[in-house]
């Protein structure tokens, strides 16, 4: 199967031969972003958009809902490139073109959307969790901002996260996303809240921590691990198998082996039955989210690929080192070694596609540094 470079060359050849379609420019933009060239990707999406003036006319008349699917895809993919560049004011409005993932269809409800303008004091605002577990952990922080405006917030989250997210704020009601309240005043998709609050990279709400492990579970794990004699480090190397980007984000376990030479007690944070290395303690399927949070509370550091465990560690205020592929997800922005989402995070990026060995070398050097 051809890689992004070869596919981009094929797109360029088609353009040189006279092909001119929005879809071709859109595919070219996707490939440019995959190659770590988001600025050029934005230009490609704009060219595709300009080829069909009907898109702009429909958008001006009826917004995103009036666009055909091809037009929505161009805007959504452009949003990812803009957000990668840190342009939240430019990218977040277009990010609204994303599709819905989750049970039911929140757009079928008749209550008004909360856009950030409406007064919500004393009102019930229903937040729909969406996309992956890590997305919900990352963006649930905005529920507290709504509560601070006087709203009565109901947050619907994925089943595995419900108990954990109850630590967010006692005034925020957390329910399973298979259900929905019958009476609400406003509704919003969880990942639309940065737009509603007008977030920029500089104003992202980033408390040191906004989730907590259950105290009884944390005490139980403290007893189980016993007195600490060396640094404790948690490892997460896999990612959600249902996500199409998993192959890029996951690290083959053997690539992490050099890290284990560092003098520390190592713990697997993966819910597999056993760790792939001798000397790494694994707890297997008992690591649901509440127990994983309680275990992380006992650690000094989490080293993780871009998966929900990285977000969990960041939300718990634990130092977390995140291993990123060459063209990382937009939320880590372009070229940064830190994260405005999580004050305790460090980002270790591939400098060329597929080069996990270089990432591991830099992580090992950082572990050895005084």
N, C-alpha and C positions, 0 to 999 in steps of 0.2 A: 504494500500500500504506500503511495507517495506521501512524503512528509509535507509540512507547511511550505518549505522552500520550493519544492517541486510543483506543488499545487499553485503557489503564487506565480511561478514562471508560466504555468499553463494559462492562468488568468491574463497575465500580461500579453502572452502570445495571441490570445483571443481578442484582446482590445486592439493590438497592433493590426490584426486582420480585419478590423472594422466592426467587431461585435460591440453593441452598446445597449445594455439592459440594466435596470436597477439591480436585478438579482446578481449579475456578474460583478458589479461594483461592490455590492453588499458582501458577496463571498470574498472578494479581495480584501475588504476591510477586516473581516473576521480573521483571515490569514495573517494580515499585517499585525493585528493585535496579538495573535498567537506567537509571532516572531519578536515580540517585545517592541513594536513600533506603533504605539497608540496614537501619536500625533498624525502620522500618515493614515492610520485607520480612520480617524475622524474625517479627513479629506476624502477618503474613498466613499464613506457613507454619504457625505454631502453631495458627491457627484451622482451617486445612485438616486438620491432624493430629487436632485434637479432634473433628472431625465424624465420625470413624470410630474408635470405641473399640477395634475389632478390631486396629487398628495397634498400639496400646500393648500390648494383650494378647499379640500375636504377638512383638513386640519384647522384652517382658519374659521370654517363655518361650524364645525361640530366637535373639535378637539380630537383626542385620541380615539374615542369610540366611533368616529366617523371614518376612520382610516381602514382600508383593506389590510389583510394580514401582512402582505409584503411591506406596506408602508410602516406598520407597527414594528416589524422585525428590524427595518433599517434604523428606526429611532431607538429601539431598545439596544441594539448592538452599538450604536453611536454612544448611547448613555454609558455603556460599560467602558468604552475608550476614554470618554471624558472623565468619568469617575476614577479610572486608573491614574489619570493625570492630576487628580486632586481637585478637579473642577466640580465641586458639589452643586453650586448654584446652576451651572449649565447642565449637569448630568442628571440630577435628581428628578426634575420635571419629566425628562424623557424616560427615566427608569419606570415611570408609571405605565409604560407600554408593555411591561412584562406580563406573562400569563399567570394564572392562579394555580398554585399547587397546594392541595389540602382537601379535606372532605367538604362536601357541599359547595355552594357557590355564593360567596358573600355579596356578589353584585346583584343577586336575586332579591336581597332584602330591600325594603323600601325606605328604611330610615336614611336620613342624610349622612353623607360622608363628612367627617371632621377634617377641615383643611388647615387648621391652625388659626383661623380668624374668629371662629364662633366662640362665644362665651360658654364655657363648660362647667362653671361653678354650679354644683348641685345636680348636674346632669349625669346620666349613665352613658359611658363611652365603652363600646365593645370593640376590643382589639383582636383581630384575627392573626394568630401566628401563621407563618407561611414558610415555604421552602424547607431548608434542612434544620436539624437540631441546633447546629452552630449558629445559624441565622437567628433563631429565636433567642438563644442565650445572648447573642451580641446586641440585639435591638430591643430586648425587653427593658433595658435601662430607661427607655423613653416613657414607659408606663408610669414611672415615678414622677416624671416631669408633668404628665397629665394630672396625676393626683395632686401635685403641688399647686395646680391651677384650680383646685376644688372639685375636680371630676370624681365621680364614683366609677372606678375603672374595673372592667371585667376583661381578663386576658385569657383567651383560648389558646392552649399550647398542646404540643404533641404529648401523647400519653406518658412516655418515659420521663418527661421534664416537669410534670405537674407538681410533684412533691417538692422538688428542688426549687422551683420558681416561687413557691409560697414564702421563701425567705426574702424575696425582693422587697416587699413592703407589706406589713399587716393590713394596710388599707386597700391593697390591690387584691381583688378576688381572682384566683387562678382556677380555671376549669379545663377539663379535657376538650380538645378541639373537635371531638365528635359531637359535641353538644353546643347549644347556643341559648342565651337567655331569650325569653319571649318578649320582654319589654326593655327597650333601650331608646336613648335619645339620639346618639350619634354612633357611627362605626368607622373603623379605619383598619386598613391592612398594616400590620406591624412595621413592615419595611417602608411604609409611606411616611412614617413619623419624622425621620430626618428632614424630609421636605416640608412637612407641616410646621416644624419648629425652626425652619430656616438655617439648618446646620451648615457650617463651613468646616474645613479641616481645623481651623483655629478654635471653633466653638463646639466641637463634638463634646457632649457630656461624658467625662471620663473620670469618675471617682476612683479612688484607689481600689475599692471593691464595692460590689453592689449585690452579690449573692453570698450566702453562707451555708456551710454544712450544718446538718442537724447536730446540736451539741452532744446528744446522747450517742449518736453514731461516731462522732469524732472522738469522744472519750473511749469508746469501745475499740476503735482502731489504734488509738494511742497505747492502750493496754496490750493489744495484740502485737504491735511492733516492738514494744519494750523500750528500754533506754536507748537513746541515740548515741552511737560511738563514732560515726562517720557521717559525712553529708549524705542526704537521701535524695535521689534523683528518680523521677518517673519518666518513662519512655512511652511514646505513642508513635507508631510508624505506619499504620494503615489508615484508610479512609473509607467512607461510606461506599460500599460496593454498588449501590444503586445510582451513584452519581457518575455521569459520563466522564468527568474530569479526574476520577480516582487514579487512573493509570499515571497521570502526570504528577499528582500530589503525593501518592504513597511512595515510601522509600523501601526498597527491598531490604529485609532485615539484615542480610549479610553485610550491607554497606555500613551499618551502624556498629559493627563489631569493634572497630578501633576505639570507640568511645569507652568501651567497657574496661579498658586498661587504666582508666582514671580511678583513683582510690575513692570509692563511694559505695554505698548500698543502693543497688539498682532495683527498680520496681517496674513491672509491666503494667501499663494502664489499659491494655487491650483486653477485651472480654473473651479472648480465646482460652482454651483449657490450660495451655502451657506457653511459656515464653520460648522463642527459638534459640536461646542461649543458655548455657549453664551459668549459674551464679546470679541469674536475674529472677527475682521473686515474682511469681504470677498468682493471681487469685481467681482467674477465670470468670465464669458467668455470674458470680456473686457481685461483680462490679457493675451494678446498675448505677444510674446517675447519683442518687443520694449517697451510696457507699463510695463511689469514685470521688465525690466531693469531699467526703470525710477522710478518705485516704490521702488526697492531695493536700489537705490541711496539715498532714504530718510530714510533708516533704519540704525540702529546701528549694527545689527547682523542678520544673517540668520541661522536658524537651519533646516537642511534638511537631508532626507535620500539620498542614492546614486542615484541621478537622475539628469536630465539636469539642474535643478534649482541650485543644489550645484555647478556645473561647471560654471553656469552663475554668481553666486555670487563671486566665486573665480576669474573669468576672469575680473569682474568689480572692483576687489581689495577690496571687502567688507569682513569683518570677517565672516567666515562661519564655523559652527560646523556640521560635517557630521556624521550621525548615520549609523554604518556599521553592517552587519550581521557577524556571527562568521567566516565564510570563505568568505571574501570579494573579490570583483573583483581585478584582478591583479594590476590595476593601483594605488591602495592604498598601495601596498606592504605588507609585513608580519610584524605584530607586532608594527608598527609605530603609534605614536600619532600625528604626523605632516605629511605634504605632501610636497615633493619637487616640485610638480606641482603648488601649490598655497601657497604663503608665509603666507596668512592670515587664513589658514585652521587649524582646530583641528579635530582629528578623535576620535570618541567614539565608541569602538568596543564591540560587545557581547563577554563575556568571556565564554559563553557556548551557543550552538545552541538554538535559539528562545528566548533568555533572553533579551527582550527589556526593562523589568522593571529595570534591573540592569543598562542598558545604561541610562535610564531616570533619575535614582537616581544620577548618576555621572554628568549628564548634569545639573540637578537642583542644585547640590552642587557647580558646577562651576559658575552657574549664581549668586549664593548667595555669592561667594567669593569676597573679596574686590579687 
